[in-house]
Amino acid sequence: MQRFETHVFPSSTALAGAPVGSRWLPLALALLMAACVHSPQAAVPELQPAEVHVASPCSETPSARAALQRVGQELQAQGMVLQASCPATGGGWVVQVRVVDGMKASKVVRGPLADGHDVDMGTPAGEVLAGAESAAQGFSPDVLHNRAWLRATMARHQFENTPDAWWHYALRGAAPVRTADADLAAR
């Protein structure tokens, strides 16, 4: 003779004596699970294309904008987004990389990869600090790997890293903008 086990789920009458919060918990959990099954992408942050903020010296370089868009597409496939801006002085692009999918990003970069945070490069992007130089040493192997990875990624898209900072890039073959030229253009 075969035995069948039956499972009894609490009915609403069984929960009648339970505290108010526990009566609605099974329903809330069921709705949450149904929403995740119906739309699993809702739990994953939406990947945005490269954010390119253009200021005066770089606005005349559509080839740089197109190259940055290609970098952004490559990073998007790797679970990251590129943020690039071109300040009025400095003659190059300030870039930083933000993680949007730590699992994908972990295949190419190292270190703490929390979604919504920047890839660890040792110093913040856009700030001239000790250690921001491209050839700076004394950082963890993860930071050194991430900087080398960014240089290689940008180089594939025709950008050269300037020696002053890991985050400073110029389009290969573009005439560098000197600070004095940018100041004259602003007058």
Secondary structure in CASP SS format (residue, H / E / C, confidence):
PFRMAT SS
TARGET T0000
AUTHOR 0000-0000-0000
METHOD secondary structure of the structure
MODEL  1
M C 1.00
Q C 1.00
R C 1.00
F C 1.00
E C 1.00
T C 1.00
H C 1.00
V C 1.00
F C 1.00
P C 1.00
S C 1.00
S C 1.00
T C 1.00
A C 1.00
L C 1.00
A C 1.00
G C 1.00
A C 1.00
P C 1.00
V H 1.00
G H 1.00
S H 1.00
R H 1.00
W H 1.00
L H 1.00
P H 1.00
L H 1.00
A H 1.00
L H 1.00
A H 1.00
L H 1.00
L H 1.00
M H 1.00
A H 1.00
A H 1.00
C H 1.00
V H 1.00
H H 1.00
S C 1.00
P H 1.00
Q H 1.00
A H 1.00
A H 1.00
V C 1.00
P C 1.00
E C 1.00
L C 1.00
Q C 1.00
P C 1.00
A C 1.00
E E 1.00
V E 1.00
H E 1.00
V C 1.00
A C 1.00
S H 1.00
P H 1.00
C H 1.00
S C 1.00
E C 1.00
T C 1.00
P H 1.00
S H 1.00
A H 1.00
R H 1.00
A H 1.00
A H 1.00
L H 1.00
Q H 1.00
R H 1.00
V H 1.00
G H 1.00
Q H 1.00
E H 1.00
L H 1.00
Q H 1.00
A H 1.00
Q C 1.00
G C 1.00
M E 1.00
V E 1.00
L E 1.00
Q E 1.00
A E 1.00
S E 1.00
C C 1.00
P C 1.00
A C 1.00
T C 1.00
G C 1.00
G C 1.00
G C 1.00
W E 1.00
V E 1.00
V E 1.00
Q E 1.00
V E 1.00
R E 1.00
V E 1.00
V C 1.00
D C 1.00
G H 1.00
M H 1.00
K H 1.00
A H 1.00
S C 1.00
K C 1.00
V C 1.00
V C 1.00
R C 1.00
G C 1.00
P C 1.00
L C 1.00
A C 1.00
D C 1.00
G C 1.00
H C 1.00
D E 1.00
V C 1.00
D C 1.00
M C 1.00
G C 1.00
T C 1.00
P C 1.00
A C 1.00
G C 1.00
E C 1.00
V C 1.00
L C 1.00
A C 1.00
G C 1.00
A C 1.00
E C 1.00
S C 1.00
A C 1.00
A C 1.00
Q C 1.00
G C 1.00
F C 1.00
S C 1.00
P H 1.00
D H 1.00
V H 1.00
L H 1.00
H H 1.00
N H 1.00
R H 1.00
A H 1.00
W H 1.00
L H 1.00
R H 1.00
A H 1.00
T H 1.00
M H 1.00
A H 1.00
R H 1.00
H C 1.00
Q C 1.00
F E 1.00
E E 1.00
N E 1.00
T C 1.00
P C 1.00
D C 1.00
A C 1.00
W C 1.00
W C 1.00
H E 1.00
Y E 1.00
A E 1.00
L E 1.00
R C 1.00
G C 1.00
A C 1.00
A C 1.00
P C 1.00
V C 1.00
R C 1.00
T H 1.00
A H 1.00
D H 1.00
A H 1.00
D H 1.00
L H 1.00
A H 1.00
A H 1.00
R C 1.00
END
